[in-house]
Amino acid sequence: MNVSTLYDKSIKLIDDSYSRLQRIWVLPKGSISKKMINNHPYYYHQYREGKKVVTRIVKADELGELRKRVNERKKLLKQNKNAKNEVNKNIRVIAIFDKGLSASLLDEAFAYSFDEIPVSERKRVMLPLVDIVGNNNLNIANNPNLKVYFEKWRNGEIRAREISNYIIQKISD
């Protein structure tokens, strides 16, 4: 397998992971627990909201569907973790042979890590790419287009890759 093929495979892994992420964001997080009270089973859906653990009782008619959706989320998270590990291995291999492709793949992986943040949590995220850009006059105050890109990312309309592509284009101009 040559370096270019390894790069293409890694980009596909990142794109597939992003597709899974979009599904993960709409699936319920947490787990289902069962408690016996007076010889009657009661089922609870437990998950975290920030630092707080939320527990809600699950009706019998909702149990099957909820369990299926929670398990699907866990499966997709595991697949994304495996893909991320594979991409990290590929970055190390590519770095040995092609620094340019390695940097490009690192950029893709970096952008994907920002896309892992659920859309509902992005409102709290400040523009992380400003620190990377440094003194290139590409901050939100000096560049209204960057602010538009960032707000679109915060709303889930674009991927972080589009922000980094915009920054790379402006730096090279």
Backbone as ProteinMPNN parsed JSONL, in Angstrom:
{"seq_chain_A": "MNVSTLYDKSIKLIDDSYSRLQRIWVLPKGSISKKMINNHPYYYHQYREGKKVVTRIVKADELGELRKRVNERKKLLKQNKNAKNEVNKNIRVIAIFDKGLSASLLDEAFAYSFDEIPVSERKRVMLPLVDIVGNNNLNIANNPNLKVYFEKWRNGEIRAREISNYIIQKISD", "coords_chain_A": {"N_chain_A": [[0.844, -1.171, 0.0], [0.633, 2.168, -0.95], [1.653, 5.528, 0.078], [-0.144, 7.518, -0.716], [-2.524, 6.082, -1.063], [-2.941, 5.259, 1.539], [-3.357, 7.747, 2.717], [-5.745, 8.53, 1.394], [-7.45, 6.536, 2.337], [-7.47, 7.199, 5.047], [-8.687, 9.738, 5.004], [-11.2, 8.967, 4.122], [-11.974, 7.444, 6.345], [-12.192, 9.506, 8.251], [-14.249, 11.049, 7.116], [-16.349, 9.164, 7.152], [-16.525, 8.84, 9.909], [-17.427, 11.349, 10.65], [-19.976, 11.308, 9.526], [-21.098, 9.305, 11.122], [-20.974, 10.668, 13.534], [-22.935, 12.648, 13.226], [-25.214, 11.098, 13.416], [-24.864, 10.078, 15.997], [-25.215, 12.377, 17.58], [-27.975, 12.703, 17.654], [-28.927, 10.517, 18.937], [-29.887, 8.97, 22.072], [-27.886, 9.443, 24.994], [-26.055, 7.681, 27.584], [-27.227, 5.08, 29.817], [-29.264, 2.142, 30.416], [-30.832, 1.11, 33.303], [-31.893, -1.408, 35.646], [-34.116, -1.85, 38.302], [-35.33, -3.665, 41.042], [-38.262, -3.373, 42.74], [-40.311, -4.184, 45.319], [-40.694, -6.724, 44.102], [-41.231, -5.969, 41.476], [-40.129, -5.025, 38.314], [-38.395, -2.04, 37.527], [-37.397, 0.303, 35.153], [-34.737, 2.489, 34.306], [-33.482, 5.362, 32.675], [-30.33, 6.606, 32.544], [-28.153, 9.352, 32.395], [-25.626, 11.847, 31.728], [-25.73, 15.345, 32.205], [-23.735, 17.757, 31.73], [-22.11, 18.083, 34.747], [-23.969, 16.826, 36.191], [-25.923, 13.964, 37.018], [-28.593, 12.587, 35.369], [-31.617, 10.957, 35.958], [-34.221, 9.159, 34.655], [-37.414, 7.633, 34.701], [-38.369, 4.826, 32.739], [-40.945, 3.988, 30.607], [-42.676, 0.904, 30.058], [-43.459, 0.428, 27.373], [-41.703, 2.05, 25.986], [-39.22, 1.027, 26.43], [-37.885, -0.994, 24.79], [-37.302, 0.326, 22.319], [-35.794, 2.527, 23.266], [-33.599, 1.217, 24.465], [-32.495, 0.006, 22.211], [-31.695, 2.287, 20.735], [-29.855, 3.506, 22.504], [-27.891, 1.514, 22.615], [-27.132, 1.512, 19.923], [-25.905, 4.015, 19.739], [-23.702, 3.608, 21.445], [-22.347, 1.671, 19.982], [-21.716, 3.088, 17.615], [-20.056, 5.083, 18.688], [-17.906, 3.502, 19.509], [-17.009, 2.561, 17.019], [-16.153, 4.995, 15.917], [-14.071, 5.605, 17.666], [-12.274, 3.527, 17.079], [-11.758, 4.174, 14.4], [-10.506, 6.629, 14.725], [-8.168, 5.878, 16.072], [-6.996, 4.349, 14.04], [-6.552, 6.326, 12.073], [-4.702, 7.917, 13.457], [-2.531, 6.119, 13.589], [-1.996, 5.93, 10.854], [-1.219, 8.557, 10.303], [1.273, 8.666, 11.556], [2.717, 6.811, 10.023], [2.569, 7.933, 7.445], [3.915, 10.324, 7.916], [6.558, 9.568, 7.988], [7.173, 9.153, 5.315], [6.067, 11.24, 3.718], [5.971, 14.468, 4.322], [4.27, 16.609, 3.618], [1.756, 15.421, 2.954], [1.308, 14.287, 5.413], [1.015, 16.54, 7.09], [-1.281, 17.605, 5.983], [-3.126, 15.562, 6.53], [-3.033, 15.609, 9.309], [-4.221, 18.1, 9.69], [-6.803, 17.541, 8.784], [-7.588, 15.643, 10.709], [-7.425, 17.205, 12.995], [-9.401, 19.147, 12.471], [-11.599, 17.439, 12.413], [-11.678, 16.68, 15.092], [-12.739, 18.931, 16.303], [-15.238, 18.851, 15.168], [-16.324, 16.761, 16.532], [-17.471, 17.798, 18.787], [-20.617, 18.14, 20.145], [-23.334, 19.809, 18.491], [-25.064, 21.148, 20.183], [-23.396, 21.851, 22.274], [-21.584, 23.609, 21.232], [-21.959, 26.343, 21.447], [-20.62, 27.23, 23.655], [-17.997, 27.166, 22.935], [-15.084, 28.855, 22.18], [-13.421, 30.498, 19.466], [-11.152, 28.284, 18.475], [-9.212, 28.163, 16.512], [-8.069, 30.624, 16.199], [-5.947, 30.927, 17.972], [-4.104, 29.259, 16.804], [-3.565, 30.422, 14.369], [-2.361, 32.814, 15.065], [-0.313, 35.594, 14.61], [-1.329, 36.451, 12.122], [-3.239, 38.273, 11.419], [-5.766, 37.163, 11.304], [-8.17, 37.086, 12.965], [-11.301, 37.07, 14.747], [-12.112, 39.72, 15.216], [-10.767, 41.217, 13.253], [-11.573, 40.038, 10.915], [-14.46, 39.64, 9.393], [-15.496, 37.596, 7.796], [-14.395, 35.261, 8.815], [-15.678, 35.151, 11.24], [-18.294, 34.644, 10.375], [-17.966, 32.076, 9.221], [-17.236, 30.676, 11.547], [-19.554, 30.972, 13.142], [-21.361, 29.574, 11.557], [-20.27, 27.025, 11.809], [-20.653, 26.649, 14.56], [-23.423, 26.449, 14.567], [-23.776, 24.077, 13.318], [-23.865, 23.985, 10.569], [-21.723, 23.878, 8.825], [-18.604, 22.065, 8.406], [-15.673, 21.865, 10.522], [-13.46, 21.682, 8.961], [-13.901, 23.367, 6.79], [-13.484, 25.874, 7.906], [-10.738, 25.733, 8.534], [-9.71, 25.408, 5.95], [-10.383, 27.885, 4.838], [-8.781, 29.585, 6.427], [-6.216, 28.642, 5.768], [-6.19, 29.35, 3.055], [-6.313, 32.162, 3.258], [-3.927, 32.715, 4.607], [-2.053, 31.915, 2.73], [-2.491, 33.751, 0.738]], "CA_chain_A": [[0.0, 0.0, 0.0], [1.464, 3.365, -0.996], [1.305, 6.611, 1.002], [-1.336, 8.193, -1.226], [-3.658, 5.208, -0.752], [-3.113, 5.341, 2.995], [-3.945, 9.063, 2.962], [-7.14, 8.478, 0.943], [-8.171, 5.678, 3.283], [-7.633, 7.96, 6.284], [-9.697, 10.776, 4.756], [-12.5, 8.28, 4.103], [-12.288, 7.119, 7.738], [-12.628, 10.741, 8.902], [-15.573, 11.398, 6.576], [-17.313, 8.196, 7.693], [-16.683, 9.154, 11.332], [-18.267, 12.539, 10.746], [-21.35, 10.86, 9.263], [-21.559, 8.628, 12.337], [-21.169, 11.696, 14.561], [-24.236, 13.281, 13.033], [-26.201, 10.164, 13.963], [-24.624, 10.005, 17.445], [-25.756, 13.566, 18.227], [-29.434, 12.618, 17.828], [-29.249, 9.336, 19.742], [-29.787, 9.221, 23.52], [-26.671, 8.978, 25.648], [-26.269, 7.079, 28.897], [-27.47, 3.638, 29.901], [-30.532, 1.698, 30.988], [-30.624, 0.277, 34.491], [-33.091, -2.086, 36.133], [-34.203, -1.979, 39.754], [-36.489, -4.436, 41.506], [-38.908, -2.78, 43.906], [-41.48, -5.023, 45.653], [-40.77, -7.77, 43.079], [-41.627, -5.404, 40.19], [-38.973, -4.378, 37.676], [-38.493, -0.659, 37.065], [-36.258, 0.618, 34.292], [-34.356, 3.895, 34.352], [-32.498, 5.868, 31.71], [-29.413, 7.481, 33.257], [-27.174, 10.014, 31.543], [-25.056, 13.062, 32.311], [-25.865, 16.671, 31.601], [-22.645, 18.452, 32.408], [-21.627, 17.302, 35.886], [-25.149, 16.282, 36.863], [-26.47, 12.714, 36.505], [-30.044, 12.647, 35.239], [-32.259, 9.644, 35.959], [-35.657, 9.241, 34.384], [-38.041, 6.32, 34.61], [-38.711, 4.45, 31.371], [-42.183, 3.213, 30.521], [-42.466, -0.42, 29.444], [-43.609, 0.484, 25.921], [-40.559, 2.785, 25.431], [-37.969, 0.371, 26.806], [-37.216, -1.669, 23.672], [-36.777, 1.316, 21.377], [-34.734, 3.29, 23.933], [-32.436, 0.338, 24.615], [-31.915, -0.153, 20.871], [-31.047, 3.54, 20.36], [-28.685, 3.687, 23.377], [-26.879, 0.553, 22.155], [-26.635, 1.968, 18.621], [-24.987, 5.115, 20.032], [-22.461, 3.028, 21.976], [-21.67, 0.993, 18.867], [-21.158, 4.119, 16.736], [-18.931, 5.698, 19.401], [-16.787, 2.559, 19.457], [-16.501, 2.589, 15.646], [-15.407, 6.244, 15.745], [-12.818, 5.499, 18.417], [-11.396, 2.664, 16.286], [-11.343, 4.925, 13.213], [-9.561, 7.651, 15.175], [-6.9, 5.178, 16.317], [-6.455, 3.981, 12.726], [-6.048, 7.552, 11.451], [-3.485, 8.297, 14.179], [-1.461, 5.231, 13.116], [-1.691, 6.309, 9.477], [-0.477, 9.828, 10.338], [2.673, 8.365, 11.894], [3.343, 6.135, 8.877], [2.695, 8.896, 6.349], [4.921, 11.319, 8.302], [7.884, 9.035, 7.651], [7.402, 9.187, 3.871], [5.615, 12.454, 3.029], [5.635, 15.49, 5.32], [3.13, 17.41, 3.142], [0.525, 14.645, 3.163], [1.152, 14.11, 6.848], [0.475, 17.789, 7.624], [-2.656, 17.708, 5.499], [-3.935, 14.606, 7.277], [-3.134, 16.154, 10.668], [-5.209, 19.177, 9.627], [-8.119, 16.883, 8.704], [-7.876, 15.026, 12.011], [-7.63, 18.317, 13.913], [-10.728, 19.695, 12.179], [-12.594, 16.453, 12.844], [-11.804, 16.673, 16.557], [-13.694, 19.994, 16.645], [-16.569, 18.41, 14.737], [-16.839, 15.815, 17.521], [-18.228, 18.546, 19.792], [-22.031, 18.193, 19.74], [-23.795, 21.138, 18.108], [-25.675, 21.771, 21.359], [-22.332, 22.327, 23.166], [-20.669, 24.507, 20.513], [-22.166, 27.741, 21.837], [-19.642, 27.543, 24.702], [-16.653, 27.059, 22.378], [-14.51, 30.047, 21.553], [-12.752, 30.127, 18.224], [-9.844, 27.715, 18.813], [-8.248, 28.301, 15.427], [-7.414, 31.923, 16.308], [-4.666, 30.716, 18.64], [-3.202, 28.583, 15.875], [-3.198, 31.355, 13.315], [-1.394, 33.726, 15.67], [-0.184, 36.992, 14.187], [-1.618, 36.594, 10.698], [-4.405, 39.156, 11.287], [-6.962, 36.368, 11.027], [-8.998, 36.823, 14.131], [-12.691, 37.457, 14.507], [-12.241, 41.178, 15.195], [-10.242, 41.758, 11.994], [-12.056, 39.332, 9.739], [-15.866, 39.271, 9.554], [-15.774, 36.32, 7.128], [-14.033, 34.198, 9.753], [-16.774, 35.102, 12.219], [-19.425, 33.978, 9.708], [-17.62, 30.656, 9.158], [-17.281, 30.111, 12.895], [-20.959, 30.89, 13.563], [-21.974, 28.47, 10.809], [-19.809, 25.788, 12.448], [-21.349, 26.556, 15.843], [-24.813, 26.04, 14.313], [-23.773, 22.771, 12.679], [-24.126, 24.134, 9.138], [-20.509, 23.49, 8.089], [-17.611, 21.322, 9.169], [-14.496, 22.632, 10.929], [-12.54, 21.617, 7.817], [-14.112, 24.548, 5.95], [-12.821, 26.994, 8.584], [-9.284, 25.613, 8.365], [-9.413, 25.674, 4.534], [-10.464, 29.337, 4.669], [-7.603, 30.166, 7.065], [-5.058, 28.285, 4.935], [-6.261, 30.16, 1.84], [-5.972, 33.542, 3.597], [-2.512, 32.779, 4.949], [-1.253, 31.768, 1.516], [-2.705, 34.925, -0.142]], "C_chain_A": [[0.896, 1.243, 0.0], [0.9, 4.463, -0.095], [0.014, 7.302, 0.574], [-2.602, 7.385, -0.911], [-3.974, 5.25, 0.733], [-3.764, 6.673, 3.382], [-5.434, 9.048, 2.591], [-8.001, 7.643, 1.883], [-8.446, 6.424, 4.588], [-8.692, 9.051, 6.13], [-11.087, 10.145, 4.729], [-12.926, 7.9, 5.52], [-12.815, 8.35, 8.484], [-14.019, 11.138, 8.417], [-16.653, 10.456, 7.105], [-17.577, 8.464, 9.176], [-17.581, 10.368, 11.515], [-19.733, 12.169, 10.493], [-21.93, 10.141, 10.485], [-21.822, 9.633, 13.454], [-22.534, 12.352, 14.444], [-25.358, 12.386, 13.565], [-26.082, 10.096, 15.493], [-25.297, 11.174, 18.161], [-27.254, 13.477, 18.474], [-29.863, 11.407, 18.652], [-29.095, 9.643, 21.228], [-28.495, 8.662, 24.092], [-27.032, 8.299, 26.956], [-26.478, 5.578, 28.834], [-28.839, 3.388, 30.523], [-30.197, 0.831, 32.199], [-31.965, -0.274, 34.953], [-33.008, -2.177, 37.653], [-35.474, -2.761, 40.087], [-37.017, -3.781, 42.778], [-40.214, -3.548, 44.136], [-41.765, -6.062, 44.571], [-41.316, -7.265, 41.733], [-40.401, -4.733, 39.573], [-39.303, -2.935, 37.249], [-37.214, -0.352, 36.289], [-36.031, 2.13, 34.287], [-33.333, 4.195, 33.266], [-31.643, 6.881, 32.466], [-28.379, 8.045, 32.293], [-26.706, 11.284, 32.236], [-25.454, 14.28, 31.486], [-24.872, 17.552, 32.331], [-22.109, 17.571, 33.524], [-22.754, 16.567, 36.593], [-25.611, 14.973, 36.194], [-27.987, 12.822, 36.527], [-30.577, 11.224, 35.181], [-33.735, 9.844, 35.679], [-36.209, 7.841, 34.213], [-38.469, 6.071, 33.162], [-39.968, 3.598, 31.405], [-41.908, 1.929, 29.747], [-42.553, -0.366, 27.916], [-42.466, 1.252, 25.236], [-39.245, 2.028, 25.566], [-37.211, -0.223, 25.627], [-36.562, -0.695, 22.715], [-35.631, 2.121, 21.996], [-33.458, 2.466, 24.069], [-31.715, 0.179, 23.272], [-31.131, 1.108, 20.47], [-29.801, 3.808, 21.208], [-27.553, 2.762, 22.93], [-26.293, 0.955, 20.804], [-25.617, 3.096, 18.824], [-23.649, 4.582, 20.536], [-21.65, 2.361, 20.871], [-21.006, 2.014, 17.935], [-19.976, 4.831, 17.388], [-17.691, 4.802, 19.356], [-16.166, 2.546, 18.056], [-15.683, 3.856, 15.404], [-14.077, 6.209, 16.493], [-11.815, 4.643, 17.647], [-10.879, 3.4, 15.054], [-10.304, 5.978, 13.591], [-8.19, 7.034, 15.446], [-6.221, 4.809, 15.008], [-5.848, 5.202, 12.029], [-4.747, 7.99, 12.138], [-2.293, 7.416, 13.774], [-1.018, 5.64, 11.713], [-0.895, 7.607, 9.419], [1.0, 9.561, 10.615], [3.396, 7.71, 10.712], [3.58, 7.127, 7.743], [3.795, 9.919, 6.656], [6.334, 10.865, 7.948], [8.202, 9.267, 6.175], [7.067, 10.52, 3.202], [5.139, 13.48, 4.044], [4.417, 16.307, 4.913], [1.806, 16.694, 3.359], [0.256, 14.456, 4.648], [0.54, 15.361, 7.48], [-0.981, 17.961, 7.22], [-3.586, 16.785, 6.275], [-4.09, 15.036, 8.73], [-4.185, 17.262, 10.727], [-6.624, 18.591, 9.589], [-8.523, 16.304, 10.055], [-8.161, 16.099, 13.056], [-9.028, 18.901, 13.727], [-11.817, 18.733, 12.643], [-12.77, 16.462, 14.357], [-12.717, 17.807, 17.022], [-15.111, 19.606, 16.238], [-17.165, 17.389, 15.699], [-17.657, 16.504, 18.605], [-19.682, 18.613, 19.328], [-22.458, 19.636, 19.461], [-24.374, 21.874, 19.317], [-24.636, 22.354, 22.323], [-21.436, 23.38, 22.519], [-20.834, 25.97, 20.893], [-21.133, 28.181, 22.872], [-18.208, 27.596, 24.169], [-16.227, 28.388, 21.767], [-13.764, 29.583, 20.309], [-11.358, 29.605, 18.513], [-8.791, 27.95, 17.742], [-7.519, 29.64, 15.483], [-6.045, 31.771, 16.956], [-3.638, 30.108, 17.699], [-2.676, 29.566, 14.837], [-2.196, 32.379, 13.818], [-1.442, 35.121, 15.103], [-0.469, 37.205, 12.704], [-2.842, 37.47, 10.433], [-5.67, 38.401, 10.909], [-7.671, 36.055, 12.33], [-10.383, 37.382, 13.879], [-12.832, 38.974, 14.395], [-11.812, 41.766, 13.854], [-10.86, 41.13, 10.755], [-13.5, 38.874, 9.92], [-16.218, 37.946, 8.87], [-15.458, 35.141, 8.038], [-15.127, 34.033, 10.811], [-17.985, 34.379, 11.628], [-19.18, 32.476, 9.629], [-17.767, 30.009, 10.525], [-18.72, 29.969, 13.39], [-21.687, 29.77, 12.824], [-21.552, 27.128, 11.403], [-20.532, 25.585, 13.772], [-22.785, 26.064, 15.681], [-24.91, 24.687, 13.618], [-24.016, 22.814, 11.182], [-22.932, 23.732, 8.276], [-19.594, 22.701, 9.012], [-16.423, 22.221, 9.488], [-13.458, 22.667, 9.81], [-12.677, 22.872, 6.95], [-13.488, 25.789, 6.579], [-11.315, 26.917, 8.348], [-8.888, 25.843, 6.911], [-9.424, 27.172, 4.248], [-9.203, 30.008, 5.235], [-6.348, 29.892, 6.232], [-5.023, 29.138, 3.668], [-5.845, 31.609, 2.141], [-4.497, 33.706, 3.939], [-1.646, 32.725, 3.7], [-1.453, 32.926, 0.545], [-1.673, 35.983, 0.073]], "O_chain_A": [[1.798, 1.368, 0.828], [-0.206, 4.334, 0.431], [-0.825, 7.631, 1.413], [-3.628, 7.953, -0.536], [-5.139, 5.274, 1.13], [-4.619, 6.718, 4.267], [-6.279, 9.493, 3.368], [-9.139, 8.003, 2.185], [-9.526, 6.297, 5.166], [-9.502, 9.26, 7.033], [-12.042, 10.72, 5.251], [-14.102, 8.017, 5.865], [-13.769, 8.25, 9.256], [-14.871, 11.52, 9.219], [-17.744, 10.897, 7.465], [-18.708, 8.333, 9.645], [-18.401, 10.408, 12.432], [-20.626, 12.668, 11.177], [-23.092, 10.336, 10.841], [-22.768, 9.48, 14.227], [-23.208, 12.583, 15.447], [-26.345, 12.885, 14.105], [-27.093, 10.06, 16.194], [-25.883, 10.992, 19.228], [-27.762, 14.105, 19.403], [-31.031, 11.287, 19.022], [-28.273, 10.476, 21.609], [-28.059, 7.568, 23.736], [-28.185, 8.339, 27.386], [-25.985, 4.896, 27.936], [-29.476, 4.287, 31.072], [-29.37, -0.077, 32.113], [-33.021, 0.302, 34.694], [-31.972, -2.534, 38.214], [-36.534, -2.549, 39.499], [-36.297, -3.656, 43.769], [-41.1, -3.567, 43.282], [-42.912, -6.261, 44.17], [-41.812, -8.061, 40.936], [-39.714, -3.959, 40.241], [-40.363, -2.668, 36.683], [-36.11, -0.697, 36.708], [-36.969, 2.928, 34.266], [-32.445, 3.392, 32.981], [-32.15, 7.886, 32.965], [-27.805, 7.32, 31.481], [-27.312, 11.736, 33.207], [-25.506, 14.244, 30.257], [-25.148, 18.035, 33.429], [-21.697, 16.437, 33.278], [-22.507, 15.77, 37.499], [-25.68, 14.884, 34.969], [-28.589, 13.111, 37.561], [-30.055, 10.386, 34.446], [-34.417, 10.598, 36.372], [-35.551, 6.967, 33.647], [-38.877, 6.992, 32.456], [-40.046, 2.612, 32.139], [-41.023, 1.879, 28.893], [-41.79, -1.052, 27.236], [-42.281, 1.117, 24.026], [-38.267, 2.352, 24.893], [-36.013, 0.019, 25.481], [-35.402, -0.867, 22.34], [-34.619, 2.371, 21.341], [-32.362, 2.966, 23.817], [-30.486, 0.213, 23.207], [-30.03, 1.007, 19.927], [-28.794, 4.287, 20.685], [-26.395, 3.175, 22.873], [-25.101, 0.766, 20.561], [-24.584, 3.127, 18.155], [-22.59, 5.043, 20.111], [-20.425, 2.473, 20.83], [-19.865, 1.822, 17.515], [-18.997, 5.15, 16.712], [-16.57, 5.283, 19.187], [-14.943, 2.522, 17.918], [-14.637, 3.803, 14.758], [-13.073, 6.727, 16.004], [-10.637, 4.991, 17.568], [-9.708, 3.274, 14.698], [-9.337, 6.193, 12.861], [-7.166, 7.613, 15.084], [-5.003, 4.94, 14.88], [-4.759, 5.12, 11.461], [-3.798, 8.39, 11.464], [-1.175, 7.912, 13.634], [0.175, 5.691, 11.417], [0.001, 7.751, 8.587], [1.873, 10.158, 9.985], [4.554, 8.025, 10.438], [4.659, 7.158, 7.152], [4.526, 10.331, 5.755], [7.201, 11.685, 7.646], [9.347, 9.542, 5.817], [7.711, 10.896, 2.223], [4.03, 13.373, 4.567], [3.607, 16.667, 5.767], [0.852, 17.273, 3.877], [-0.895, 14.464, 5.083], [-0.357, 15.254, 8.316], [-1.81, 18.407, 8.013], [-4.698, 17.172, 6.635], [-5.154, 14.852, 9.322], [-4.945, 17.355, 11.69], [-7.526, 19.077, 10.271], [-9.664, 16.459, 10.489], [-9.037, 15.926, 13.904], [-9.751, 19.124, 14.698], [-12.833, 19.155, 13.196], [-13.88, 16.275, 14.855], [-13.403, 17.663, 18.034], [-16.076, 19.995, 16.897], [-18.376, 17.168, 15.692], [-18.459, 15.854, 19.276], [-19.952, 19.095, 18.228], [-21.995, 20.567, 20.12], [-24.194, 23.084, 19.456], [-24.954, 23.252, 23.103], [-20.607, 23.982, 23.202], [-19.919, 26.763, 20.673], [-20.805, 29.364, 22.96], [-17.302, 28.027, 24.881], [-16.934, 28.963, 20.94], [-13.513, 28.39, 20.139], [-10.455, 30.399, 18.775], [-7.596, 27.937, 18.038], [-6.457, 29.784, 14.877], [-5.086, 32.417, 16.535], [-2.447, 30.406, 17.788], [-1.499, 29.543, 14.476], [-1.286, 32.772, 13.089], [-2.491, 35.765, 15.111], [0.131, 38.092, 12.097], [-3.418, 37.418, 9.347], [-6.552, 38.96, 10.256], [-7.759, 34.899, 12.743], [-10.603, 38.091, 12.897], [-13.596, 39.461, 13.562], [-12.431, 42.714, 13.37], [-10.684, 41.646, 9.651], [-13.745, 37.835, 10.532], [-17.132, 37.249, 9.309], [-16.172, 34.138, 8.033], [-15.453, 32.918, 11.218], [-18.629, 33.587, 12.316], [-20.073, 31.685, 9.931], [-18.348, 28.932, 10.653], [-19.068, 28.953, 13.993], [-22.537, 29.094, 13.403], [-22.36, 26.204, 11.497], [-20.976, 24.478, 14.076], [-23.306, 25.353, 16.541], [-26.011, 24.203, 13.358], [-24.341, 21.79, 10.58], [-23.1, 23.297, 7.136], [-19.781, 22.671, 10.228], [-16.192, 23.22, 8.807], [-12.661, 23.603, 9.736], [-11.682, 23.381, 6.434], [-13.01, 26.668, 5.862], [-10.687, 27.917, 8.001], [-7.831, 26.419, 6.653], [-8.58, 27.674, 3.506], [-8.628, 30.891, 4.599], [-5.525, 30.782, 6.016], [-3.959, 29.596, 3.253], [-5.106, 32.213, 1.364], [-3.886, 34.719, 3.599], [-0.624, 33.408, 3.617], [-0.665, 33.078, -0.388], [-1.71, 37.025, -0.582]]}, "name": "protein", "num_of_chains": 1, "seq": "MNVSTLYDKSIKLIDDSYSRLQRIWVLPKGSISKKMINNHPYYYHQYREGKKVVTRIVKADELGELRKRVNERKKLLKQNKNAKNEVNKNIRVIAIFDKGLSASLLDEAFAYSFDEIPVSERKRVMLPLVDIVGNNNLNIANNPNLKVYFEKWRNGEIRAREISNYIIQKISD"}
